[in-house]
Amino acid sequence: MSERVERNGNLAALAAAVLQPGFVGTVPPAWICRWLGDGLGSVVLFSRNVVDPTQVAALTAALRAERPDVIVAIDEEAGDVTRIESGQGSSRPGNLALGAVDDPALTEEVARDLGEELAAAGITLNYAPDVDVNSNPDNPVIGVRSFGAEASLVARHTTAWIRGLQSGGVAACAKHFPGHGDTRVDSHHDLPRIDADRARLHAVELAPFRAAVAAGVQAVMTGHLLVPALDPDLPATLSGRILGGLLREEMGFDGVVVTDAVEMRAVADRYGFAGAAVRALAAGADAICVGGEHADEETARHLRDAIVDAVVVGELPEERLAEAAKRVGQLAAWTAAARTARAGTRAATAGAGSTVGLAAARLAVRVTTGDAASLPLTGPAHVVEFQPPHNIAIGSETPWGVAAPLAALVPGTTNVRHVESSVPADPAADAVGRPLVLVVRDLHRHDWMRNAVERTLAARPDAVVVELGVPALVTGAVHIATHGATRAAGRAAAELLAGGAVSPSW
């Protein structure tokens, strides 16, 4: 074998080591198995790979049979963004709800419960928690995924969540560095710009990341964000000033830096998949997440070959690629040790909901206007749910709402769901003589929804408004805020409406 061929083979293995591709199917495809033998260090699971925890455990065991220390990642925030419970909705309350309760011990308990569940299914890295400070209520993509709008609150719950998840046996990944909270643009669609000065960034956006580093977080995920005070030219994912200078040198983080998905338009539209991956590695990223939308061998091969070519032509130093692969290997060793330490502590079980999650969701429900004494409802209600445009971070298949859990508790409950184009002149027409419940998500962000609710309340001032998003706009004689749209949140709201906690199947 020539020296050149051998070098390129070594480079290909290093390039594969830093990729975290997704794939299609509930069992590992042949190409993933083959790549694991050729140096692939990680894979990431999405909802399309999940039936239930028992099936996921079998999937991860098959992956581990090919490479025992493979990192198996998932994007499981245990809130509105859920993959492991995507088909039924999360049985945990989500970050904003935990921030509303503001009991770090409870946050740690919920995260530990999640960590144990994921570990039992063979998952070793979780792209969570979201530690963005949601200081802009008009943020279209973070919202209830954040612990709140105050940096100190987000920082203390970041610490608790990381400690809980990692004590459960799964590596945590704080995101989206250096902070996605103060934006009105979703980086799935375009490049957000954050114009805060350095003093503001250090006081607000960066505070939870400092807490994450101090808590021993194993990974940090970059945000595709332009932050001119830190780098006027490059998004954070591609910025050596931000990843190397700020995160590594100034903040002292020595774990794995993983990119947000490189197919997201904020970077892919400007640099292409391969260009973004190469630039991210050169800037200091260690792992390239890809495959949410492009989950095939051709994409993985394209990225691997582009990384090799970049080293060969001098665009990416070989030492930087080797350093990135080494850090991925160190994370793999941490996850393997965590698995060994927790072997046999919990078995994967299909369909079991989180009891601590439901308890936490109940604590997060607030009657923000009106008197709780006006509840429960006097009989079966008509529930009108207003559905906002889809947030791409949340699985389109993930159910939400109050109508279904309320109907399970109060037979005779009826419901209708409207999108903007289907709202009738009188949304309350079918509720004559019956209690009326209006269910909204981020009412303050959607003019059409606000107009429909105002019109309905003018006709039915006795209607109860249930907000499943950020409760920035409180309206109605009785207003309930759940601080999230998870299955647990919907159930907790339904119990309040129905008159107390009842426990049929969970």
C-alpha positions as CSV (number, residue, x, y, z in Angstrom):
1,M,0.0,0.0,0.0
2,S,1.4,3.4,-1.0
3,E,2.1,6.0,1.7
4,R,-0.5,8.3,0.1
5,V,-3.2,5.6,0.0
6,E,-2.5,4.7,3.7
7,R,-2.6,8.4,4.7
8,N,-5.9,8.9,2.9
9,G,-7.3,5.8,4.6
10,N,-6.3,7.1,8.0
11,L,-7.8,10.5,7.2
12,A,-11.1,8.8,6.1
13,A,-11.2,7.0,9.4
14,L,-10.6,10.2,11.3
15,A,-13.3,12.0,9.2
16,A,-15.8,9.2,9.9
17,A,-15.0,9.4,13.6
18,V,-16.2,13.1,13.8
19,L,-19.5,12.5,11.9
20,Q,-22.8,12.0,13.8
21,P,-25.2,10.9,11.0
22,G,-28.8,9.9,11.2
23,F,-30.4,7.0,9.3
24,V,-33.8,5.7,8.3
25,G,-35.4,2.7,9.9
26,T,-35.9,1.0,13.3
27,V,-33.0,-1.3,12.8
28,P,-29.5,-0.3,11.7
29,P,-29.1,-0.2,7.9
30,A,-26.2,-2.1,6.4
31,W,-24.3,1.0,5.5
32,I,-24.3,2.2,9.2
33,C,-23.0,-1.2,10.3
34,R,-20.3,-1.1,7.7
35,W,-19.2,2.4,8.6
36,L,-19.0,1.5,12.3
37,G,-16.4,-1.0,11.3
38,D,-14.5,1.6,9.3
39,G,-14.2,4.3,12.0
40,L,-17.7,5.9,12.4
41,G,-17.8,7.0,16.0
42,S,-21.4,8.1,16.5
43,V,-25.0,8.0,15.2
44,V,-28.0,10.1,16.1
45,L,-31.5,8.8,16.5
46,F,-34.7,10.7,15.5
47,S,-38.3,9.9,16.0
48,R,-38.3,7.9,12.7
49,N,-36.0,5.4,14.5
50,V,-38.3,5.0,17.5
51,V,-41.2,2.7,18.2
52,D,-40.8,2.3,21.9
53,P,-37.9,2.0,24.4
54,T,-37.7,-1.8,24.0
55,Q,-37.3,-1.5,20.3
56,V,-34.7,1.2,20.8
57,A,-32.8,-1.0,23.2
58,A,-32.6,-3.7,20.5
59,L,-31.5,-1.1,17.9
60,T,-28.7,0.2,20.1
61,A,-27.6,-3.3,21.0
62,A,-27.2,-4.0,17.3
63,L,-25.1,-0.9,16.8
64,R,-23.0,-1.8,19.8
65,A,-22.4,-5.3,18.4
66,E,-20.6,-3.5,15.5
67,R,-18.7,-1.1,17.7
68,P,-19.0,-1.4,21.5
69,D,-18.1,2.2,22.3
70,V,-20.3,3.8,19.6
71,I,-21.9,7.1,20.8
72,V,-25.7,6.9,20.3
73,A,-27.2,10.4,20.4
74,I,-30.7,11.6,20.5
75,D,-32.4,15.0,20.7
76,E,-34.6,14.4,23.7
77,E,-35.5,17.6,25.6
78,A,-38.3,15.8,27.4
79,G,-40.6,18.6,26.6
80,D,-42.3,19.7,23.5
81,V,-39.2,18.5,21.6
82,T,-39.3,14.7,22.2
83,R,-38.1,11.8,20.1
84,I,-38.3,8.9,22.5
85,E,-42.0,9.7,23.1
86,S,-42.7,11.4,19.8
87,G,-45.8,9.2,19.1
88,Q,-47.6,10.0,22.2
89,G,-46.1,13.2,23.6
90,S,-43.6,13.6,26.4
91,S,-44.6,12.3,29.8
92,R,-42.4,15.0,31.3
93,P,-43.2,18.7,31.5
94,G,-40.3,20.5,29.6
95,N,-38.0,23.2,30.6
96,L,-40.3,26.3,30.9
97,A,-42.5,24.3,33.3
98,L,-39.6,23.3,35.4
99,G,-38.4,26.9,35.5
100,A,-41.9,28.0,36.5
101,V,-41.8,25.6,39.5
102,D,-38.3,26.8,40.2
103,D,-37.2,23.8,42.3
104,P,-33.8,22.7,41.2
105,A,-34.0,19.5,43.1
106,L,-37.2,18.6,41.1
107,T,-35.4,19.5,37.9
108,E,-32.6,17.3,38.8
109,E,-35.0,14.4,39.6
110,V,-36.8,14.8,36.3
111,A,-33.6,14.8,34.4
112,R,-32.2,11.8,36.3
113,D,-35.4,9.9,35.5
114,L,-35.0,10.7,31.8
115,G,-31.3,9.8,31.9
116,E,-32.1,6.4,33.4
117,E,-34.8,5.8,30.8
118,L,-32.4,6.7,27.9
119,A,-29.6,4.7,29.4
120,A,-31.8,1.7,29.7
121,A,-32.5,2.0,25.9
122,G,-28.8,2.2,25.1
123,I,-28.6,5.9,24.4
124,T,-25.5,7.6,25.6
125,L,-25.6,11.3,24.5
126,N,-28.6,13.6,24.7
127,Y,-28.6,16.9,22.7
128,A,-30.1,18.6,25.8
129,P,-30.6,20.7,27.9
130,D,-31.6,23.8,25.9
131,V,-29.9,26.4,28.0
132,D,-30.9,29.5,25.9
133,V,-32.3,32.4,27.9
134,N,-35.6,33.1,26.2
135,S,-35.4,36.9,26.7
136,N,-37.3,37.6,23.5
137,P,-40.9,36.4,23.9
138,D,-41.4,36.5,20.1
139,N,-38.7,33.9,19.6
140,P,-40.2,31.4,17.1
141,V,-38.1,28.4,17.9
142,I,-37.1,28.4,21.5
143,G,-40.0,29.5,23.7
144,V,-41.0,26.8,26.1
145,R,-37.8,24.9,25.4
146,S,-36.0,27.4,27.6
147,F,-36.2,27.4,31.4
148,G,-37.2,31.0,31.3
149,A,-36.2,34.6,30.5
150,E,-33.9,35.3,33.4
151,A,-30.3,34.2,33.2
152,S,-29.9,33.3,36.8
153,L,-32.9,31.0,36.7
154,V,-31.8,29.4,33.5
155,A,-28.3,28.9,35.0
156,R,-29.4,27.1,38.2
157,H,-31.7,24.8,36.3
158,T,-29.1,24.1,33.7
159,T,-26.8,22.9,36.5
160,A,-29.5,20.8,38.0
161,W,-30.6,19.2,34.7
162,I,-27.1,18.3,33.7
163,R,-26.3,16.9,37.0
164,G,-29.5,14.8,36.9
165,L,-29.1,13.5,33.4
166,Q,-25.4,12.6,33.7
167,S,-26.0,10.9,37.1
168,G,-28.6,8.8,35.2
169,G,-25.8,7.6,32.9
170,V,-26.2,9.8,29.8
171,A,-23.9,12.6,28.6
172,A,-25.6,16.0,28.4
173,C,-25.1,18.6,25.7
174,A,-25.9,22.2,26.4
175,K,-27.3,24.2,23.5
176,H,-27.3,26.5,21.4
177,F,-24.0,28.2,22.1
178,P,-23.6,31.2,22.5
179,G,-27.3,31.5,23.0
180,H,-30.4,31.4,20.7
181,G,-32.9,33.1,23.1
182,D,-32.9,36.7,21.8
183,T,-33.9,36.2,18.2
184,R,-37.0,36.3,16.0
185,V,-35.4,34.1,13.3
186,D,-35.4,30.3,13.3
187,S,-32.0,29.0,12.2
188,H,-33.7,26.1,10.5
189,H,-34.8,28.6,7.9
190,D,-32.3,31.5,8.0
191,L,-29.4,33.0,9.9
192,P,-30.4,34.7,13.1
193,R,-28.5,37.8,14.1
194,I,-28.0,38.8,17.8
195,D,-26.9,42.4,18.2
196,A,-26.2,42.4,22.0
197,D,-22.9,43.8,23.1
198,R,-20.3,41.8,24.9
199,A,-21.4,42.9,28.4
200,R,-24.9,41.9,27.8
201,L,-23.8,38.5,26.2
202,H,-21.7,37.7,29.3
203,A,-24.4,38.7,31.7
204,V,-27.3,36.9,30.0
205,E,-26.6,34.5,27.0
206,L,-23.3,33.1,28.3
207,A,-24.2,32.7,32.0
208,P,-26.0,29.3,31.6
209,F,-23.1,28.0,29.5
210,R,-20.7,28.9,32.2
211,A,-22.9,27.1,34.6
212,A,-23.0,24.1,32.3
213,V,-19.2,24.0,32.0
214,A,-18.9,24.2,35.8
215,A,-21.4,21.4,36.2
216,G,-19.2,19.1,34.0
217,V,-21.3,19.0,30.9
218,Q,-19.8,16.5,28.5
219,A,-20.8,18.3,25.2
220,V,-21.9,21.7,24.0
221,M,-23.9,22.2,20.8
222,T,-23.2,25.3,18.6
223,G,-25.9,27.6,17.4
224,H,-26.0,28.8,13.8
225,L,-26.1,32.4,14.9
226,L,-24.4,35.6,13.8
227,V,-23.2,37.5,16.9
228,P,-21.3,40.5,15.6
229,A,-20.0,41.4,19.1
230,L,-18.1,38.1,19.1
231,D,-17.5,37.7,15.4
232,P,-18.8,40.1,12.8
233,D,-18.3,37.8,9.8
234,L,-19.0,34.1,10.7
235,P,-21.8,32.2,12.4
236,A,-20.9,30.8,15.7
237,T,-20.7,27.2,14.4
238,L,-18.0,28.3,11.9
239,S,-16.2,30.8,14.1
240,G,-12.8,30.1,15.6
241,R,-13.2,33.3,17.7
242,I,-16.3,31.9,19.3
243,L,-15.5,28.2,19.5
244,G,-11.8,28.4,20.2
245,G,-11.3,31.8,21.8
246,L,-14.5,32.1,23.8
247,L,-15.7,28.6,24.6
248,R,-12.3,26.8,24.9
249,E,-9.9,29.4,26.1
250,E,-12.0,31.9,28.0
251,M,-14.6,29.6,29.4
252,G,-12.4,26.6,29.8
253,F,-14.6,23.9,28.1
254,D,-12.6,20.8,27.3
255,G,-15.4,18.4,26.2
256,V,-16.9,17.8,22.8
257,V,-18.2,20.6,20.7
258,V,-21.0,19.3,18.4
259,T,-22.6,21.3,15.7
260,D,-26.3,21.8,15.3
261,A,-27.4,20.0,12.1
262,V,-25.3,21.2,9.2
263,E,-28.2,20.9,6.8
264,M,-30.0,23.7,8.5
265,R,-30.4,26.6,6.1
266,A,-28.7,29.2,8.3
267,V,-25.3,27.6,7.2
268,A,-26.2,25.2,4.4
269,D,-27.6,27.9,2.2
270,R,-24.4,29.9,2.5
271,Y,-21.7,27.3,2.7
272,G,-23.2,24.0,1.6
273,F,-23.3,20.9,3.8
274,A,-19.7,20.0,3.1
275,G,-18.4,23.6,3.3
276,A,-20.1,24.1,6.7
277,A,-18.8,20.9,8.1
278,V,-15.2,21.6,7.1
279,R,-15.4,25.2,8.3
280,A,-16.9,24.1,11.6
281,L,-14.1,21.6,12.2
282,A,-11.5,24.2,11.3
283,A,-13.1,26.6,13.8
284,G,-12.9,24.1,16.7
285,A,-16.0,21.8,16.4
286,D,-15.3,18.1,17.1
287,A,-18.5,16.4,15.9
288,I,-20.7,17.1,12.9
289,C,-24.4,16.4,13.3
290,V,-26.2,15.6,10.1
291,G,-29.1,13.5,9.0
292,G,-32.3,15.0,10.3
293,E,-33.3,15.6,6.7
294,H,-30.5,13.9,4.7
295,A,-30.1,10.5,6.3
296,D,-28.3,8.4,3.8
297,E,-24.9,7.0,3.0
298,E,-24.4,9.3,0.1
299,T,-24.6,12.4,2.3
300,A,-22.3,10.8,4.9
301,R,-19.8,9.9,2.2
302,H,-19.9,13.3,0.7
303,L,-19.1,14.9,4.1
304,R,-16.4,12.4,4.9
305,D,-14.7,12.8,1.5
306,A,-14.9,16.6,1.7
307,I,-13.2,16.5,5.1
308,V,-10.4,14.3,3.7
309,D,-10.0,16.6,0.7
310,A,-9.8,19.7,2.9
311,V,-7.0,18.1,4.9
312,V,-5.1,17.1,1.7
313,V,-5.3,20.6,0.2
314,G,-4.5,22.4,3.5
315,E,-7.8,23.9,4.3
316,L,-8.2,21.8,7.5
317,P,-5.1,21.0,9.5
318,E,-4.7,17.3,10.0
319,E,-3.8,18.0,13.7
320,R,-7.2,19.7,14.2
321,L,-9.0,16.7,12.7
322,A,-7.1,14.3,14.9
323,E,-7.8,16.5,17.9
324,A,-11.5,16.4,17.1
325,A,-11.5,12.6,16.7
326,K,-9.6,12.3,20.0
327,R,-12.2,14.3,21.8
328,V,-15.0,12.2,20.4
329,G,-13.1,9.1,21.5
330,Q,-12.8,10.6,25.0
331,L,-16.6,11.1,25.1
332,A,-17.1,7.6,23.9
333,A,-14.9,6.3,26.8
334,W,-17.0,8.4,29.3
335,T,-20.3,6.9,27.9
336,A,-18.9,3.4,28.0
337,A,-17.8,3.9,31.6
338,A,-21.2,5.3,32.5
339,R,-22.9,2.3,30.9
340,T,-20.7,-0.1,32.8
341,A,-21.4,1.7,36.1
342,R,-25.1,1.5,35.6
343,A,-25.4,-1.9,34.1
344,G,-28.6,-3.7,35.2
345,T,-30.0,-0.7,37.1
346,R,-33.1,-0.2,34.9
347,A,-34.5,-2.2,32.0
348,A,-36.1,-0.6,29.0
349,T,-39.9,-0.8,29.3
350,A,-42.4,0.0,26.5
351,G,-45.1,2.6,27.1
352,A,-44.4,3.5,30.7
353,G,-44.9,7.2,31.4
354,S,-42.8,9.2,33.9
355,T,-44.6,9.5,37.2
356,V,-42.2,12.2,38.4
357,G,-42.8,13.9,35.1
358,L,-46.5,14.1,35.7
359,A,-46.1,15.2,39.2
360,A,-43.8,18.0,38.0
361,A,-46.3,19.0,35.3
362,R,-49.1,19.3,37.9
363,L,-46.9,21.7,39.9
364,A,-46.3,23.9,36.9
365,V,-49.9,24.6,36.1
366,R,-51.0,28.1,37.1
367,V,-54.3,29.8,37.2
368,T,-53.0,33.2,36.1
369,T,-56.3,35.1,36.1
370,G,-59.6,34.4,37.8
371,D,-60.2,32.2,40.7
372,A,-59.3,28.5,40.9
373,A,-62.5,28.1,42.9
374,S,-64.4,28.7,39.7
375,L,-63.1,25.3,38.6
376,P,-63.9,22.5,37.9
377,L,-66.1,22.9,34.9
378,T,-69.8,22.3,35.6
379,G,-70.1,19.5,33.0
380,P,-68.8,18.1,29.7
381,A,-67.1,21.0,27.8
382,H,-66.6,21.9,24.2
383,V,-62.9,22.4,23.6
384,V,-61.6,24.7,20.8
385,E,-57.9,24.2,20.1
386,F,-56.1,26.8,17.9
387,Q,-53.1,25.3,16.1
388,P,-50.2,27.6,15.2
389,P,-47.8,27.1,12.3
390,H,-45.5,24.1,12.8
391,N,-42.3,24.6,14.7
392,I,-39.8,22.5,12.8
393,A,-37.9,21.6,16.0
394,I,-41.0,19.8,17.2
395,G,-42.0,16.6,15.5
396,S,-45.0,17.0,13.3
397,E,-46.3,13.6,14.5
398,T,-46.2,14.6,18.2
399,P,-49.7,15.0,19.6
400,W,-50.7,17.9,21.9
401,G,-53.8,19.4,23.4
402,V,-56.2,19.4,26.3
403,A,-59.3,17.9,24.5
404,A,-58.1,14.3,24.5
405,P,-57.1,14.0,28.1
406,L,-60.2,16.0,29.2
407,A,-62.4,13.6,27.3
408,A,-60.8,10.7,29.0
409,L,-61.6,12.2,32.4
410,V,-65.0,13.7,31.5
411,P,-67.0,11.7,29.0
412,G,-69.1,13.8,26.6
413,T,-66.4,16.3,26.1
414,T,-66.3,17.4,22.4
415,N,-63.6,19.3,20.5
416,V,-62.6,21.0,17.3
417,R,-59.1,22.2,16.2
418,H,-58.6,25.1,13.9
419,V,-55.6,26.4,11.9
420,E,-55.6,30.0,10.6
421,S,-57.4,29.2,7.4
422,S,-60.2,27.2,9.1
423,V,-61.3,29.5,11.9
424,P,-65.1,30.2,11.6
425,A,-66.8,33.5,12.4
426,D,-68.1,32.1,15.6
427,P,-65.6,29.5,17.1
428,A,-68.1,29.0,20.0
429,A,-71.1,28.1,17.9
430,D,-71.0,24.4,19.0
431,A,-70.7,25.2,22.7
432,V,-74.2,26.7,23.4
433,G,-75.3,25.8,26.9
434,R,-72.0,24.1,27.7
435,P,-68.7,25.1,29.3
436,L,-66.2,26.4,26.7
437,V,-62.4,25.9,26.8
438,L,-60.1,27.7,24.4
439,V,-56.6,26.1,24.0
440,V,-53.8,28.2,22.5
441,R,-50.0,28.0,22.0
442,D,-48.1,31.3,22.1
443,L,-51.2,33.4,21.8
444,H,-49.1,36.6,21.8
445,R,-47.2,35.6,18.6
446,H,-50.2,35.0,16.3
447,D,-52.5,37.8,15.3
448,W,-55.1,35.5,13.8
449,M,-55.3,33.4,16.9
450,R,-55.5,36.5,19.2
451,N,-58.3,37.9,17.0
452,A,-60.3,34.6,17.1
453,V,-59.9,34.4,20.9
454,E,-61.0,38.0,21.4
455,R,-64.0,37.5,19.2
456,T,-64.9,34.3,21.1
457,L,-64.5,35.9,24.6
458,A,-66.7,38.8,23.5
459,A,-69.5,36.3,22.9
460,R,-68.5,33.9,25.8
461,P,-66.8,35.8,28.6
462,D,-67.1,32.7,30.8
463,A,-64.8,30.7,28.5
464,V,-61.6,29.3,30.1
465,V,-58.4,30.0,28.2
466,V,-55.6,27.4,28.5
467,E,-52.2,28.5,27.2
468,L,-49.8,25.7,26.3
469,G,-47.0,28.0,25.2
470,V,-45.2,31.0,26.7
471,P,-47.9,32.9,28.7
472,A,-46.8,36.3,27.6
473,L,-50.4,37.4,26.8
474,V,-53.0,36.6,29.6
475,T,-56.6,37.0,28.7
476,G,-60.0,35.8,29.7
477,A,-61.9,35.6,33.0
478,V,-60.1,32.4,33.8
479,H,-56.7,31.8,32.3
480,I,-54.6,28.7,32.9
481,A,-50.9,28.4,31.9
482,T,-49.2,25.0,31.6
483,H,-45.8,26.3,30.4
484,G,-45.6,23.6,27.7
485,A,-47.7,21.4,25.4
486,T,-46.4,18.0,26.4
487,R,-48.7,15.1,27.1
488,A,-48.0,15.6,30.9
489,A,-48.9,19.3,30.6
490,G,-52.1,18.5,28.7
491,R,-53.0,15.9,31.3
492,A,-52.3,18.3,34.2
493,A,-54.5,21.0,32.7
494,A,-57.3,18.5,32.1
495,E,-57.2,17.4,35.7
496,L,-57.6,21.0,36.9
497,L,-60.5,21.5,34.5
498,A,-62.1,18.2,35.6
499,G,-61.7,18.7,39.3
500,G,-58.6,16.9,40.5
501,A,-56.0,14.3,39.6
502,V,-57.4,10.9,38.5
503,S,-55.1,8.2,37.3
504,P,-56.3,6.0,34.5
505,S,-53.6,4.6,32.2
506,W,-50.4,6.7,32.0
